[in-house]
Amino acid sequence: MSVTTATSGALIFSGASLLVSLFAAASIYSQVNSIWTELDNEIDSFKLLTNDIWGDMINLGAGSASNRIRRQAYGGYGATGTSAPEPHFPQGDKGPLPKPVGRQGPRGQPGEQGPEGAEGPAGKDAYAGPPGVEGEDGVPGYQGSAGPDGEEGPRGPAGLPGKDAEYCKCPTRDEGANHGAWRRKHKRVY
């Protein structure tokens, strides 16, 4: 094998490797972007779902003082009584004294929705009651768009003359005496 053949083969192999590497990098970049877009869409749908659930929970009044179940004293005696025996069963002998009432069990499942109630009587004209307790602050809203530009303000008064620069051996302002003219050293308009 000659040197030119080996060099040509090495160049072809390295060029092909470079092209494959570029193609792989472009493919990985495309896949990462598609995954990123998919995650953004999932996050947006999750936000919509949680906002809907939060609104439903607020509408149900969850956690408000009006429907909160108060704690009961655990292990205490409840206000229970004995009911009269059913009339068609024979009454048996008196048994031992009743046992004390046990702990209250867990709350049961809510019942089914009842039938629609009858229309109530018309209310009486009266003054509105006192305002309720102030609620918590809500979530801050989105940033609003910029408003229109305001009118241009009046021109301010002329300022005091500034100090001459210490780093420059320029003529003093008094020597130049024609402000607004070209300065020879810097060729800038003042």
TAFENLIN-V177809 format. One record per pair of residues at least 24 apart in sequence whose C-alpha atoms are under 6 Angstrom apart, sorted by sequence separation. I is the first residue (numbers start at 1). J is the second residue. D is the distance in Angstrom with one decimal. If there is no record, write none. Layout:
BEGIN
i=I j=J d=D
i=I j=J d=D
END
This chain:
BEGIN
i=77 j=101 d=5.8
i=75 j=103 d=4.9
END
